């Protein structure tokens, strides 16, 4: 099983989440392809059994620019794909993740973790544990 983890991070919080997800995925025996959104390979991501995408909430709860650009390249190709979402935020209530999950579903993708996994600011031990669990089970 191959799991592609693609993330954008501005302060390091979403990157810490991605690293914990990678750890869980590796412990589960999966082959992991981890890349940042600004350098991700569309082909590698779409070839994976599970696509795990992460972005911090920016501005008025929207995706970080490089993730929005990358997601735009794969959004129309998600039909039949298993997708998990994650990210960090400062304020708000998770609207950016709910909106993103809706986009995945409308594109024909299957969300494997509800509307996503989020952590406020720096992920604490509980959030990192949840990230590892996501990596292991997605």
N, CA, C and O atoms as a MOPAC input file, in Angstrom:
PM7 MOZYME 1SCF
protein

 N      0.83700 1    -1.17600 1     0.00000 1
 C      0.00000 1     0.00000 1     0.00000 1
 C      0.88100 1     1.23800 1     0.00000 1
 O      1.85600 1     1.32000 1     0.74700 1
 N      0.53100 1     2.19500 1    -0.83900 1
 C      1.26000 1     3.45700 1    -0.91500 1
 C      0.36300 1     4.58800 1    -0.42900 1
 O     -0.80300 1     4.68600 1    -0.81000 1
 N      0.92900 1     5.43400 1     0.41500 1
 C      0.21900 1     6.60600 1     0.92300 1
 C      1.01700 1     7.84300 1     0.54800 1
 O      2.19900 1     7.95900 1     0.87300 1
 N      0.35900 1     8.76300 1    -0.13900 1
 C      0.98400 1    10.02700 1    -0.51400 1
 C      0.55000 1    11.09800 1     0.47900 1
 O     -0.64300 1    11.31500 1     0.68900 1
 N      1.51800 1    11.75800 1     1.08000 1
 C      1.25000 1    12.85300 1     2.00600 1
 C      1.79000 1    14.12200 1     1.35900 1
 O      2.98400 1    14.23300 1     1.08000 1
 N      0.89700 1    15.07100 1     1.12700 1
 C      1.27500 1    16.35300 1     0.53700 1
 C      0.75900 1    17.43000 1     1.47600 1
 O     -0.40200 1    17.41100 1     1.88700 1
 N      1.64000 1    18.37500 1     1.81300 1
 C      1.23600 1    19.39800 1     2.77400 1
 C      1.85800 1    20.74400 1     2.43600 1
 O      2.85200 1    20.83700 1     1.71600 1
 N      1.24500 1    21.76800 1     2.97400 1
 C      1.79100 1    23.12200 1     2.96100 1
 C      1.86300 1    23.55200 1     4.42100 1
 O      1.00000 1    23.19500 1     5.22300 1
 N      2.88300 1    24.31100 1     4.75800 1
 C      3.03000 1    24.76000 1     6.14300 1
 C      3.70200 1    26.12400 1     6.13200 1
 O      4.69200 1    26.33200 1     5.43000 1
 N      3.16500 1    27.04500 1     6.90800 1
 C      3.75300 1    28.38300 1     6.96500 1
 C      4.51500 1    28.61900 1     8.26200 1
 O      5.47800 1    29.38600 1     8.27800 1
 N      4.10100 1    27.97400 1     9.34800 1
 C      4.76000 1    28.17800 1    10.64100 1
 C      5.39300 1    26.90000 1    11.18800 1
 O      6.05400 1    26.93000 1    12.22600 1
 N      5.19200 1    25.78200 1    10.49700 1
 C      5.73100 1    24.50500 1    10.95300 1
 C      4.70800 1    23.62400 1    11.64100 1
 O      4.98200 1    22.45000 1    11.88800 1
 N      3.54300 1    24.15500 1    11.95400 1
 C      2.53100 1    23.36500 1    12.65900 1
 C      1.96700 1    22.24400 1    11.78600 1
 O      1.85600 1    21.10200 1    12.23100 1
 N      1.61400 1    22.57000 1    10.55600 1
 C      1.07300 1    21.54700 1     9.65800 1
 C      2.17900 1    20.57200 1     9.25800 1
 O      1.91200 1    19.39000 1     9.04000 1
 N      3.39900 1    21.05200 1     9.16100 1
 C      4.52600 1    20.15200 1     8.87400 1
 C      4.71000 1    19.13800 1    10.00000 1
 O      4.96700 1    17.96500 1     9.73100 1
 N      4.58300 1    19.56500 1    11.25100 1
 C      4.69000 1    18.63700 1    12.39000 1
 C      3.59700 1    17.57400 1    12.31000 1
 O      3.83300 1    16.40400 1    12.60900 1
 N      2.41000 1    17.99400 1    11.90600 1
 C      1.31600 1    17.03100 1    11.74000 1
 C      1.65600 1    16.03700 1    10.63300 1
 O      1.44500 1    14.83500 1    10.79500 1
 N      2.18000 1    16.52900 1     9.50900 1
 C      2.54600 1    15.66600 1     8.38300 1
 C      3.59800 1    14.63900 1     8.80700 1
 O      3.52200 1    13.47200 1     8.42200 1
 N      4.57300 1    15.07300 1     9.59600 1
 C      5.61900 1    14.15300 1    10.05000 1
 C      5.05500 1    13.05600 1    10.95200 1
 O      5.48600 1    11.90500 1    10.87900 1
 N      4.09100 1    13.41500 1    11.80000 1
 C      3.46100 1    12.40400 1    12.65500 1
 C      2.61500 1    11.44200 1    11.82100 1
 O      2.58500 1    10.24400 1    12.10200 1
 N      1.93500 1    11.95100 1    10.81000 1
 C      1.16100 1    11.09000 1     9.90700 1
 C      2.10200 1    10.14600 1     9.16700 1
 O      1.80900 1     8.95900 1     9.01900 1
 N      3.23700 1    10.67800 1     8.70200 1
 C      4.23000 1     9.84700 1     8.02400 1
 C      4.71000 1     8.72200 1     8.94200 1
 O      4.82900 1     7.57500 1     8.51300 1
 N      4.97900 1     9.04700 1    10.18500 1
 C      5.44300 1     8.03800 1    11.15500 1
 C      4.41000 1     6.92300 1    11.30500 1
 O      4.75800 1     5.74300 1    11.26900 1
 N      3.15400 1     7.29300 1    11.47300 1
 C      2.09600 1     6.28800 1    11.60900 1
 C      1.95800 1     5.43400 1    10.36000 1
 O      1.77200 1     4.22000 1    10.44500 1
 N      2.05100 1     6.07500 1     9.19800 1
 C      1.94500 1     5.32900 1     7.93800 1
 C      3.09800 1     4.34400 1     7.79200 1
 O      2.89500 1     3.20400 1     7.37400 1
 N      4.30200 1     4.77600 1     8.13600 1
 C      5.46100 1     3.88800 1     8.03600 1
 C      5.34100 1     2.72100 1     9.01200 1
 O      5.66500 1     1.58500 1     8.66600 1
 N      4.87600 1     3.00100 1    10.23100 1
 C      4.71300 1     1.93700 1    11.22200 1
 C      3.66600 1     0.91400 1    10.78200 1
 O      3.71000 1    -0.24300 1    11.19900 1
 N      2.72900 1     1.34300 1     9.94200 1
 C      1.69600 1     0.42400 1     9.45100 1
 C      2.21500 1    -0.43400 1     8.29900 1
 O      1.52200 1    -1.34100 1     7.83900 1
 N      3.43800 1    -0.14900 1     7.83000 1
 C      4.02500 1    -0.90800 1     6.74300 1
 C      3.79500 1    -0.31000 1     5.36300 1
 O      4.20200 1    -0.89500 1     4.35900 1
 N      3.15400 1     0.83400 1     5.30300 1
 C      2.88700 1     1.46400 1     4.01200 1
 C      4.15200 1     2.07700 1     3.42700 1
 O      5.05800 1     2.48700 1     4.15200 1
 N      4.19000 1     2.12900 1     2.11400 1
 C      5.21000 1     2.91000 1     1.42500 1
 C      4.70100 1     4.34000 1     1.43600 1
 O      3.54300 1     4.58700 1     1.10100 1
 N      5.55100 1     5.28400 1     1.81600 1
 C      5.12200 1     6.67200 1     1.95000 1
 C      5.85900 1     7.56400 1     0.96600 1
 O      7.08100 1     7.49900 1     0.83200 1
 N      5.09300 1     8.39100 1     0.28500 1
 C      5.64200 1     9.44100 1    -0.56000 1
 C      5.20600 1    10.74300 1     0.09700 1
 O      4.01500 1    11.05200 1     0.12500 1
 N      6.16700 1    11.51900 1     0.63400 1
 C      5.81200 1    12.76500 1     1.30800 1
 C      6.48100 1    13.92600 1     0.58400 1
 O      7.69000 1    13.92300 1     0.35400 1
 N      5.66000 1    14.93000 1     0.22700 1
 C      6.14700 1    16.07600 1    -0.52700 1
 C      5.41400 1    17.33200 1    -0.07500 1
 O      4.30400 1    17.26200 1     0.45300 1
 N      6.04800 1    18.47600 1    -0.29100 1
 C      5.36200 1    19.73700 1    -0.03100 1
 C      4.52200 1    20.08100 1    -1.25500 1
 O      4.82300 1    19.65400 1    -2.37000 1
 N      3.47300 1    20.85300 1    -1.03300 1
 C      2.53700 1    21.17900 1    -2.10900 1
 C      3.21200 1    21.91300 1    -3.26200 1
 O      2.81800 1    21.75400 1    -4.41700 1
 N      4.21900 1    22.71000 1    -2.95200 1
 C      4.86200 1    23.48300 1    -4.02400 1
 C      5.81600 1    22.66600 1    -4.88200 1
 O      6.31900 1    23.16200 1    -5.89100 1
 N      6.07300 1    21.40700 1    -4.48900 1
 C      6.95800 1    20.56500 1    -5.30100 1
 C      6.39900 1    19.16000 1    -5.52300 1
 O      7.11300 1    18.27500 1    -5.99600 1
 N      5.14100 1    18.95300 1    -5.18900 1
 C      4.54200 1    17.61600 1    -5.29000 1
 C      4.37800 1    17.18000 1    -6.73800 1
 O      4.11800 1    17.99000 1    -7.62800 1
 N      4.53500 1    15.89000 1    -6.94700 1
 C      4.33600 1    15.28700 1    -8.26100 1
 C      2.89500 1    14.79300 1    -8.36100 1
 O      2.47800 1    13.89700 1    -7.62800 1
 N      2.15500 1    15.38700 1    -9.27100 1
 C      0.76500 1    14.98200 1    -9.49000 1
 C      0.68900 1    13.48500 1    -9.78000 1
 O     -0.18000 1    12.79900 1    -9.24300 1
 N      1.58100 1    12.97200 1   -10.61600 1
 C      1.56600 1    11.55500 1   -10.99000 1
 C      1.79000 1    10.65700 1    -9.77300 1
 O      1.08000 1     9.66700 1    -9.59700 1
 N      2.77200 1    10.99300 1    -8.93000 1
 C      3.04300 1    10.18500 1    -7.73900 1
 C      1.84200 1    10.17400 1    -6.80300 1
 O      1.47700 1     9.13100 1    -6.26000 1
 N      1.23400 1    11.33300 1    -6.61900 1
 C      0.09900 1    11.44700 1    -5.69800 1
 C     -1.09300 1    10.65700 1    -6.21400 1
 O     -1.70700 1     9.90100 1    -5.46200 1
 N     -1.42000 1    10.82000 1    -7.46700 1
 C     -2.58000 1    10.12100 1    -8.02300 1
 C     -2.36300 1     8.61400 1    -8.13300 1
 O     -3.33400 1     7.86100 1    -8.20400 1
 N     -1.11500 1     8.16000 1    -8.14800 1
 C     -0.82800 1     6.72800 1    -8.20000 1
 C     -0.94000 1     6.06100 1    -6.83000 1
 O     -0.98100 1     4.83300 1    -6.75300 1
 N     -0.98900 1     6.82800 1    -5.76700 1
 C     -1.04100 1     6.27800 1    -4.40800 1
 C     -2.40200 1     5.65200 1    -4.11300 1
 O     -3.41500 1     6.02500 1    -4.70500 1
 N     -2.40500 1     4.69600 1    -3.18900 1
 C     -3.65600 1     4.07500 1    -2.74800 1
 C     -4.48100 1     5.02500 1    -1.88800 1
 O     -5.71100 1     5.00200 1    -1.92100 1
 N     -3.78600 1     5.86200 1    -1.11600 1
 C     -4.44400 1     6.84800 1    -0.25700 1
 C     -3.71700 1     8.17600 1    -0.43100 1
 O     -2.48700 1     8.22600 1    -0.43900 1
 N     -4.48300 1     9.24200 1    -0.56800 1
 C     -3.93300 1    10.58400 1    -0.70900 1
 C     -4.25600 1    11.34900 1     0.56800 1
 O     -5.42400 1    11.50500 1     0.92500 1
 N     -3.22100 1    11.82500 1     1.25500 1
 C     -3.39200 1    12.55000 1     2.51700 1
 C     -2.86200 1    13.96600 1     2.30900 1
 O     -1.67300 1    14.15900 1     2.05600 1
 N     -3.74600 1    14.94900 1     2.41700 1
 C     -3.40400 1    16.33700 1     2.10900 1
 C     -3.54700 1    17.21100 1     3.34900 1
 O     -4.49600 1    17.06400 1     4.11900 1
 N     -2.58600 1    18.12900 1     3.53700 1
 C     -2.62300 1    19.01200 1     4.69400 1
 C     -2.36000 1    20.45700 1     4.34300 1
 O     -1.51100 1    20.76600 1     3.50700 1
 N     -3.10600 1    21.34600 1     4.99700 1
 C     -2.92300 1    22.78100 1     4.78300 1
 C     -3.33500 1    23.53800 1     6.03500 1
 O     -4.30600 1    23.17100 1     6.69700 1
 N     -2.59700 1    24.59200 1     6.35800 1
 C     -3.08300 1    25.46200 1     7.43100 1
 C     -4.25900 1    26.28500 1     6.91000 1
 O     -4.41400 1    26.48100 1     5.70500 1
 N     -5.07200 1    26.75400 1     7.83200 1
 C     -6.13700 1    27.69000 1     7.48400 1
 C     -5.49300 1    29.06400 1     7.31600 1
 O     -4.74300 1    29.52000 1     8.17900 1
 N     -5.78800 1    29.69900 1     6.22300 1
 C     -5.22500 1    31.01600 1     5.94600 1
 C     -6.35300 1    32.04000 1     5.86100 1
 O     -7.48200 1    31.70600 1     5.50100 1
 N     -6.03900 1    33.26900 1     6.19200 1
 C     -6.99400 1    34.36200 1     6.03000 1
 C     -8.36900 1    34.03400 1     6.56700 1
 O     -8.53500 1    33.74100 1     7.75100 1
 N     -9.34500 1    34.08600 1     5.69200 1
 C    -10.73500 1    33.82500 1     6.06200 1
 C    -11.04600 1    32.33900 1     5.92100 1
 O    -12.01400 1    31.95600 1     5.26400 1
 N    -10.21100 1    31.50400 1     6.54900 1
 C    -10.34100 1    30.05000 1     6.51900 1
 C    -10.36900 1    29.50300 1     5.09700 1
 O    -11.36900 1    28.94800 1     4.64000 1
 N     -9.24300 1    29.67600 1     4.41300 1
 C     -9.04200 1    29.11500 1     3.07700 1
 C     -7.72300 1    28.35000 1     3.07100 1
 O     -6.91800 1    28.47900 1     3.99300 1
 N     -7.50900 1    27.55400 1     2.02800 1
 C     -6.25700 1    26.80300 1     1.89500 1
 C     -5.07600 1    27.73200 1     1.64800 1
 O     -5.22800 1    28.81100 1     1.07600 1
 N     -3.90500 1    27.30100 1     2.08500 1
 C     -2.65700 1    28.00300 1     1.79500 1
 C     -2.47300 1    27.99000 1     0.27100 1
 O     -2.85900 1    27.02500 1    -0.38900 1
 N     -1.89000 1    29.04900 1    -0.28500 1
 C     -1.82200 1    29.24500 1    -1.73800 1
 C     -1.21200 1    28.07100 1    -2.50200 1
 O     -1.76700 1    27.65100 1    -3.51700 1
 N     -0.08200 1    27.53300 1    -2.03700 1
 C      0.55300 1    26.44500 1    -2.79000 1
 C     -0.30000 1    25.18200 1    -2.75200 1
 O     -0.31200 1    24.41400 1    -3.71500 1
 N     -1.01900 1    24.95800 1    -1.64000 1
 C     -1.91600 1    23.79500 1    -1.58800 1
 C     -3.12500 1    24.01900 1    -2.48300 1
 O     -3.57600 1    23.09200 1    -3.15600 1
 N     -3.64800 1    25.22200 1    -2.49700 1
 C     -4.78100 1    25.50900 1    -3.40000 1
 C     -4.36600 1    25.26100 1    -4.84200 1
 O     -5.12400 1    24.67300 1    -5.61400 1
 N     -3.17500 1    25.70300 1    -5.20900 1
 C     -2.69100 1    25.50300 1    -6.58100 1
 C     -2.51400 1    24.01800 1    -6.87900 1
 O     -2.95100 1    23.54700 1    -7.92800 1
 N     -1.87300 1    23.26800 1    -5.96600 1
 C     -1.67900 1    21.83900 1    -6.20100 1
 C     -3.01200 1    21.10800 1    -6.23900 1
 O     -3.25600 1    20.30000 1    -7.13500 1
 N     -3.87400 1    21.38800 1    -5.27100 1
 C     -5.16000 1    20.70100 1    -5.22400 1
 C     -5.94800 1    20.95700 1    -6.50600 1
 O     -6.64300 1    20.06900 1    -7.00100 1
 N     -5.83900 1    22.16100 1    -7.03500 1
 C     -6.51600 1    22.48300 1    -8.28700 1
 C     -6.07900 1    21.59200 1    -9.43700 1
 O     -6.85800 1    21.33900 1   -10.35500 1
 N     -4.83100 1    21.11000 1    -9.39800 1
 C     -4.34700 1    20.24100 1   -10.47900 1
 C     -4.87000 1    18.81500 1   -10.35600 1
 O     -4.95500 1    18.10500 1   -11.35800 1
 N     -5.22300 1    18.38100 1    -9.13800 1
 C     -5.69500 1    16.99800 1    -8.96700 1
 C     -7.19100 1    16.90100 1    -8.67000 1
 O     -7.75600 1    15.80900 1    -8.72600 1
 N     -7.83300 1    18.00800 1    -8.36000 1
 C     -9.23400 1    17.97900 1    -7.93200 1
 C    -10.13500 1    17.23500 1    -8.91900 1
 O    -10.97800 1    16.44100 1    -8.50000 1
 N     -9.97700 1    17.47000 1   -10.18500 1
 C    -10.82400 1    16.82100 1   -11.18300 1
 C    -10.46000 1    15.37200 1   -11.45500 1
 O    -11.08900 1    14.71900 1   -12.28700 1
 N     -9.43600 1    14.85600 1   -10.75200 1
 C     -8.96600 1    13.49000 1   -10.98400 1
 C     -9.11200 1    12.61200 1    -9.73800 1
 O     -8.47200 1    11.56600 1    -9.63500 1
 N     -9.95000 1    13.03700 1    -8.79700 1
 C    -10.07400 1    12.31900 1    -7.52200 1
 C    -11.16000 1    11.25100 1    -7.50600 1
 O    -11.33200 1    10.57100 1    -6.49500 1
 N    -11.88700 1    11.08900 1    -8.59100 1
 C    -12.95900 1    10.10400 1    -8.62100 1
 C    -12.41600 1     8.71100 1    -8.28200 1
 O    -11.48200 1     8.22300 1    -8.91700 1
 N    -13.01200 1     8.09300 1    -7.28400 1
 C    -12.61000 1     6.76000 1    -6.85800 1
 C    -11.40000 1     6.72200 1    -5.94600 1
 O    -10.97700 1     5.64100 1    -5.53500 1
 N    -10.83600 1     7.86800 1    -5.62000 1
 C     -9.63800 1     7.92300 1    -4.77200 1
 C    -10.02300 1     8.05500 1    -3.29800 1
 O    -11.01700 1     8.69700 1    -2.95900 1
 N     -9.21900 1     7.43500 1    -2.42900 1
 C     -9.37000 1     7.59100 1    -0.98000 1
 C     -8.53800 1     8.79100 1    -0.55500 1
 O     -7.35500 1     8.88400 1    -0.88100 1
 N     -9.16800 1     9.71100 1     0.17600 1
 C     -8.51400 1    10.96300 1     0.54700 1
 C     -8.72800 1    11.24000 1     2.02900 1
 O     -9.81500 1    11.02100 1     2.56300 1
 N     -7.67500 1    11.72700 1     2.68700 1
 C     -7.75700 1    12.21300 1     4.07100 1
 C     -7.19900 1    13.62900 1     4.07900 1
 O     -6.28000 1    13.95000 1     3.32600 1
 N     -7.76400 1    14.47100 1     4.93800 1
 C     -7.33500 1    15.86400 1     5.04200 1
 C     -6.92800 1    16.18500 1     6.46800 1
 O     -7.45000 1    15.61100 1     7.42400 1
 N     -5.97800 1    17.12000 1     6.59800 1
 C     -5.55700 1    17.57500 1     7.92100 1
 C     -5.03200 1    18.98800 1     7.82700 1
 O     -4.75100 1    19.48600 1     6.73700 1
 N     -4.90100 1    19.63600 1     8.97700 1
 C     -4.31600 1    20.96500 1     8.98600 1
 C     -4.40000 1    21.64300 1    10.33200 1
 O     -5.05600 1    21.16700 1    11.25800 1
 N     -3.71700 1    22.76700 1    10.41300 1
 C     -3.68700 1    23.55100 1    11.64300 1
 C     -4.35300 1    24.89600 1    11.41000 1
 O     -4.46900 1    25.37200 1    10.28000 1
 N     -4.78400 1    25.49200 1    12.50900 1
 C     -5.46800 1    26.77300 1    12.41600 1
 C     -5.17000 1    27.59000 1    13.65500 1
 O     -4.70300 1    27.06000 1    14.66400 1
 N     -5.44100 1    28.87900 1    13.57500 1
 C     -5.26100 1    29.77300 1    14.71200 1
 C     -6.60600 1    30.09900 1    15.33500 1
 O     -6.78700 1    29.98600 1    16.54800 1
 N     -7.54200 1    30.50300 1    14.50000 1
 C     -8.87400 1    30.85000 1    14.97700 1
 C     -9.87700 1    30.22900 1    14.00300 1
 O     -9.48100 1    29.65400 1    12.99000 1
 N    -11.14000 1    30.34000 1    14.29800 1
 C    -12.17500 1    29.78800 1    13.43200 1
 C    -12.67900 1    28.46400 1    13.96100 1
 O    -12.38700 1    28.07500 1    15.09200 1
 N    -13.43700 1    27.78000 1    13.12900 1
 C    -14.07300 1    26.54400 1    13.59900 1
 C    -13.87400 1    25.36100 1    12.66000 1
 O    -14.56100 1    24.34800 1    12.79000 1
 N    -12.94700 1    25.47600 1    11.72300 1
 C    -12.67100 1    24.37200 1    10.81300 1
 C    -13.36500 1    24.46400 1     9.47400 1
 O    -13.41700 1    23.48500 1     8.73000 1
 N    -13.89700 1    25.63000 1     9.15800 1
 C    -14.61200 1    25.81300 1     7.89000 1
 C    -13.74900 1    25.42100 1     6.68800 1
 O    -14.24700 1    24.81500 1     5.73900 1
 N    -12.45300 1    25.76500 1     6.72500 1
 C    -11.59700 1    25.44100 1     5.57800 1
 C    -11.50800 1    23.94700 1     5.33700 1
 O    -11.44300 1    23.51300 1     4.18700 1
 N    -11.50400 1    23.14300 1     6.40400 1
 C    -11.45800 1    21.68900 1     6.22900 1
 C    -12.79500 1    21.15000 1     5.73600 1
 O    -12.82800 1    20.28500 1     4.86000 1
 N    -13.89300 1    21.65000 1     6.28600 1
 C    -15.21300 1    21.20300 1     5.82700 1
 C    -15.41300 1    21.54300 1     4.34700 1
 O    -15.90300 1    20.72000 1     3.57300 1
 N    -15.02900 1    22.76500 1     3.96400 1
 C    -15.15000 1    23.16900 1     2.56100 1
 C    -14.28300 1    22.28400 1     1.66500 1
 O    -14.70700 1    21.88300 1     0.58100 1
 N    -13.07600 1    21.98500 1     2.12300 1
 C    -12.14100 1    21.15500 1     1.36000 1
 C    -12.69200 1    19.74500 1     1.21000 1
 O    -12.64600 1    19.17200 1     0.12100 1
 N    -13.21500 1    19.18000 1     2.30100 1
 C    -13.80400 1    17.83500 1     2.25600 1
 C    -14.97600 1    17.80100 1     1.27400 1
 O    -15.16300 1    16.81800 1     0.55700 1
 N    -15.74900 1    18.85700 1     1.24500 1
 C    -16.87100 1    18.93700 1     0.31000 1
 C    -16.36300 1    18.94200 1    -1.13700 1
 O    -16.95700 1    18.30600 1    -2.00700 1
 N    -15.29200 1    19.64300 1    -1.38500 1
 C    -14.70000 1    19.66300 1    -2.72400 1
 C    -14.22300 1    18.26500 1    -3.13300 1
 O    -14.42000 1    17.84100 1    -4.27200 1
 N    -13.59100 1    17.55100 1    -2.18600 1
 C    -13.12400 1    16.19200 1    -2.46700 1
 C    -14.31300 1    15.30900 1    -2.83700 1
 O    -14.26700 1    14.57700 1    -3.82500 1
 N    -15.36500 1    15.38100 1    -2.04600 1
 C    -16.54700 1    14.55500 1    -2.27600 1
 C    -17.21400 1    14.90500 1    -3.60500 1
 O    -17.59600 1    14.01100 1    -4.36000 1
 N    -17.35400 1    16.19500 1    -3.89400 1
 C    -17.95600 1    16.61300 1    -5.16900 1
 C    -17.13600 1    16.13800 1    -6.36400 1
 O    -17.68000 1    15.91500 1    -7.44600 1
 N    -15.82800 1    15.98400 1    -6.16900 1
 C    -14.94800 1    15.51300 1    -7.25000 1
 C    -14.97400 1    13.98900 1    -7.37800 1
 O    -14.32300 1    13.43400 1    -8.26300 1
 N    -15.72000 1    13.31000 1    -6.50300 1
 C    -15.82700 1    11.85500 1    -6.57900 1
 C    -14.87700 1    11.11300 1    -5.67600 1
 O    -14.83700 1     9.88300 1    -5.69900 1
 N    -14.10100 1    11.84100 1    -4.87000 1
 C    -13.20100 1    11.19100 1    -3.92200 1
 C    -13.96400 1    10.70000 1    -2.69600 1
 O    -15.06100 1    11.17400 1    -2.40100 1
 N    -13.37000 1     9.75000 1    -1.99200 1
 C    -13.96300 1     9.22000 1    -0.76800 1
 C    -13.15200 1     9.71200 1     0.42400 1
 O    -11.97300 1     9.38300 1     0.55800 1
 N    -13.78300 1    10.49500 1     1.28500 1
 C    -13.10700 1    10.97500 1     2.49200 1
 C    -13.00200 1     9.82400 1     3.48600 1
 O    -14.01300 1     9.22900 1     3.85900 1
 N    -11.78500 1     9.51000 1     3.91300 1
 C    -11.58000 1     8.40200 1     4.84800 1
 C    -11.47700 1     8.87500 1     6.29900 1
 O    -11.36000 1     8.05700 1     7.21100 1
 N    -11.51900 1    10.20900 1     6.51800 1
 C    -11.46700 1    10.70900 1     7.89800 1
 C    -12.48200 1    11.83800 1     8.10700 1
 O    -12.15100 1    12.91600 1     8.60200 1
 N    -13.71300 1    11.55800 1     7.71800 1
 C    -14.78900 1    12.53000 1     7.93400 1
 C    -14.50600 1    13.82900 1     7.21500 1
 O    -14.28700 1    13.84400 1     6.00400 1
 N    -14.50900 1    14.93100 1     7.97000 1
 C    -14.22300 1    16.22800 1     7.36200 1
 C    -12.79800 1    16.67900 1     7.64700 1
 O    -12.45300 1    17.83300 1     7.39300 1
 N    -11.96700 1    15.78700 1     8.17000 1
 C    -10.57000 1    16.12200 1     8.36100 1
 C    -10.13900 1    16.17000 1     9.81200 1
 O    -10.96300 1    16.15500 1    10.72700 1
 N     -8.83900 1    16.22600 1    10.00400 1
 C     -8.21100 1    16.27600 1    11.32000 1
 C     -7.54200 1    17.62600 1    11.47600 1
 O     -6.72100 1    18.00700 1    10.64200 1
 N     -7.87800 1    18.36100 1    12.53700 1
 C     -7.27900 1    19.68300 1    12.71600 1
 C     -6.70300 1    19.83700 1    14.11300 1
 O     -7.14200 1    19.20400 1    15.07300 1
 N     -5.70100 1    20.70400 1    14.18700 1
 C     -5.06300 1    21.04300 1    15.45500 1
 C     -4.94700 1    22.55800 1    15.53200 1
 O     -4.61500 1    23.21600 1    14.54600 1
 N     -5.22200 1    23.10200 1    16.70000 1
 C     -5.08700 1    24.54000 1    16.87800 1
 C     -3.64500 1    24.88400 1    17.20000 1
 O     -3.06300 1    24.37500 1    18.15800 1
 N     -3.07800 1    25.76800 1    16.37000 1
 C     -1.69100 1    26.22000 1    16.51100 1
 C     -0.74300 1    25.02900 1    16.55800 1
 O     -0.87200 1    24.11300 1    15.74600 1
 N      0.21100 1    25.02000 1    17.49600 1
 C      1.17000 1    23.91800 1    17.58500 1
 C      0.45300 1    22.66200 1    18.07100 1
 O     -0.16700 1    22.67800 1    19.13500 1
 N      0.53000 1    21.57000 1    17.30200 1
 C     -0.17100 1    20.35700 1    17.72100 1
 C      0.39900 1    19.81600 1    19.03900 1
 O      1.61000 1    19.66000 1    19.18900 1
 N     -0.49800 1    19.53500 1    19.98300 1
 C     -0.07700 1    18.97800 1    21.26700 1
 C      0.08700 1    17.46500 1    21.13300 1
 O     -0.10600 1    16.90700 1    20.05300 1
 N      0.44000 1    16.81100 1    22.22700 1
 C      0.68400 1    15.36500 1    22.18400 1
 C     -0.53400 1    14.59300 1    21.69500 1
 O     -0.40000 1    13.63600 1    20.93300 1
 N     -1.73400 1    15.00900 1    22.13400 1
 C     -2.95700 1    14.32100 1    21.71100 1
 C     -3.17100 1    14.47800 1    20.20700 1
 O     -3.56100 1    13.52500 1    19.53300 1
 N     -2.91900 1    15.66500 1    19.68400 1
 C     -3.08200 1    15.90000 1    18.24800 1
 C     -2.06300 1    15.09900 1    17.44700 1
 O     -2.39700 1    14.53400 1    16.40600 1
 N     -0.82600 1    15.04700 1    17.92500 1
 C      0.20000 1    14.27700 1    17.22200 1
 C     -0.12500 1    12.78500 1    17.24000 1
 O      0.11800 1    12.07700 1    16.26300 1
 N     -0.67100 1    12.32100 1    18.34800 1
 C     -1.09400 1    10.90800 1    18.44300 1
 C     -2.21600 1    10.62900 1    17.42200 1
 O     -2.22100 1     9.59400 1    16.75600 1
 N     -3.17300 1    11.58500 1    17.31600 1
 C     -4.25300 1    11.44100 1    16.34500 1
 C     -3.69300 1    11.42900 1    14.92000 1
 O     -4.20300 1    10.71300 1    14.05800 1
 N     -2.65500 1    12.21300 1    14.67400 1
 C     -2.00500 1    12.23800 1    13.36700 1
 C     -1.35800 1    10.88300 1    13.06400 1
 O     -1.50400 1    10.35700 1    11.96100 1
 N     -0.65100 1    10.32500 1    14.03400 1
 C     -0.04100 1     9.00300 1    13.84200 1
 C     -1.11100 1     7.96800 1    13.52500 1
 O     -0.93900 1     7.11900 1    12.65000 1
 N     -2.21600 1     8.05600 1    14.25300 1
 C     -3.34100 1     7.12400 1    14.03600 1
 C     -3.89700 1     7.27500 1    12.62100 1
 O     -4.19800 1     6.28500 1    11.95400 1
 N     -4.02900 1     8.50500 1    12.17800 1
 C     -4.50500 1     8.75500 1    10.82100 1
 C     -3.56400 1     8.12600 1     9.80500 1
 O     -4.00800 1     7.46700 1     8.86500 1
 N     -2.27000 1     8.32700 1     9.99300 1
 C     -1.29700 1     7.73700 1     9.08300 1
 C     -1.36800 1     6.22500 1     9.04700 1
 O     -1.18900 1     5.60700 1     7.99800 1
 N     -1.62900 1     5.63500 1    10.20200 1
 C     -1.68200 1     4.16600 1    10.28900 1
 C     -2.94700 1     3.59200 1     9.67700 1
 O     -2.91200 1     2.51100 1     9.08900 1
 N     -4.06900 1     4.30000 1     9.80400 1
 C     -5.35300 1     3.73200 1     9.42500 1
 C     -5.93800 1     4.23400 1     8.11500 1
 O     -6.84800 1     3.61200 1     7.56600 1
 N     -5.43400 1     5.34400 1     7.61000 1
 C     -6.01500 1     5.89700 1     6.35500 1
 C     -5.66300 1     5.01500 1     5.17800 1
 O     -6.05500 1     5.30800 1     4.04800 1

